[in-house]
Amino acid sequence: MKFCATIIFAGLVLMLSSCTESEAPKPNVVFVFVDEMRAQDTGYNGNPDVLTPNLDKLVGESINISNAISGCPVCSPYRGSLLTGQYPLTHGVFVNDVLLDPEALSMPKVFKEAGYETAYIGKWHLDGHGRNSFIPKERRQGFDYWKVLECTHNYNDSWYWGNNDQYKKWDGYDAFAQTDDAIAYISSKKESDDPFFLMISYGPPHTPFQQAPEAYKDLYRNKDLSIRDNVPQEYHEIVRRHLIGYYGHITALDKCIGDIQDALKNAGLDENTVFIFTSDHGYMIHSQDWFYKQVPYEESIHVPFILKYPSLHGDTGREIDMMLNTPDIMPTLLGLCGLPIPKSVEGDDLSGIISGESKDFTDAVLIACYHPFGQWPRKDGGKEYRGVRTKQYTYVHDLDGPWMLFDNVNDPFQMNNLVHNREYNELKSLLHKKMQTLLKKTNDDFEPGMNYIERWNYVVDDTETIPYRTINFKGNPIVNP
């Protein structure tokens, strides 16, 4: 009897020990992303003018993924790929102002299934029913806590739909008010045993630049701001005026990041929280004689990506130069949290590279624009393109043939297009094969953009843009009154 009791007791001890080991607390996730911020415009990346003290401090205790690329540098396509881990031609949001399938197997749904509380604050831009319209629960992709507007760029008169489905206004500059709300949410989790997944989507530093807080614009008004080498001389003065507001937005957002970091520490949650700061894409601001995004230049596609997870890397910072594309974010984040990755995901799980458990296997990422936008009409040279960005080169093909080849290491401002230089034919052939491999992997036949518009039954106006208040999802047109 005593022998049997001893055996049973030992078995129970082993079982309890096993449960304890397997039930390590899941990490919380705070994912912060801004709109239209270039990787080049941070102090830690060498910009001598912009003030980003909190980001500079953060990168010193985080992992800096220095080759993060926005594969389709447009707002809604980025967001669709971020939430699904798929490429735009798969999830269908390859243009702005259309609906992401409510039945998509998205990142918040995976976290929710794993026992996480899910929360979203800020800009959404995935509903397509109008930029101020109410978004019902069945179209929120599994988020519970919800203080969201589809899209606004009026940062000082900014509204949202709240948890109780009431339409409310953020107090003052919306990024500050949204940060206060995020801090309150984080603070409420101090005593909770349930992990949470919080996404904060800021509208700035997207235009209008003049809407940055006056105190932050004042930081730059009397500075002799430097201009990027690839900005034509005739734009220098207007770019300096733009940078006052653009940098003002960035420094204001930098304060938000510092406040969120303090909130995590004050709540005792920082050690077991995966914190990410990034941007959906960049902005040209007259580099290469172009103002907007969409184009495959570095100012448009290269974004900051800081990942802090002290339980993984301690309190020291390091740089990883692996290639990271937007569809890779979901599987990588799930991998870091030990959660299953859905088969529907097309991006790569890079968590092993980040943790040091596997060598860097990244080679090239696909960059693409699937249809010209009204900001970039065909009459002004707008075009569809596909290409690859490697650690050194950018190679781009349009429907007519090779378009760009840049050596980004030796020509960081992309002033010397090598695409028709015969000395680079072998390299061009190699990069073209990489592009073809990625197109095949993503089932992309590189057709004219209108083919995809017609295939998805989207309706464009005379500027070839989806009207802001129209949604046409797979043949079901809904036009708001």
Secondary structure, DSSP 8 states (H G I E B T S, - for coil): -HHHHHHHHHHHHHHHHHHHHHT----EEEEEEEES--TTSSGGGT-SS---HHHHHHHTTSEEEEEEE-SS-SHHHHHHHHHHSS-HHHHS--SSS----TT---HHHHHHHTT-EEEEEEE-----S-TT----GGGSTT--EEEEES----TTS-EEE-TTS-EEE-SSSHHHHHHHHHHHHHHHTTT--S-EEEEEEEEEESS-GGGS-HHHHHHHHTS-----TTS-GGGHHHHHHHHHHHHHHHHHHHHHHHHHHHHHHHTT-STTEEEEEEES----TTGGG--SS-SSSHHHHB--EEEE-HHHHTT--EEEEEEEEGGGHHHHHHHHTT----TT--S---HHHHHTSS------EEEEE-S--TTS-GGGT---EEEEE-SSEEEEEETTEEEEEEETTT-TT-----TT-GGGHHHHHHHHHHHHHHHHHTT-----HHHHHHHTT----TTSS--TTEEEETTEEEE--
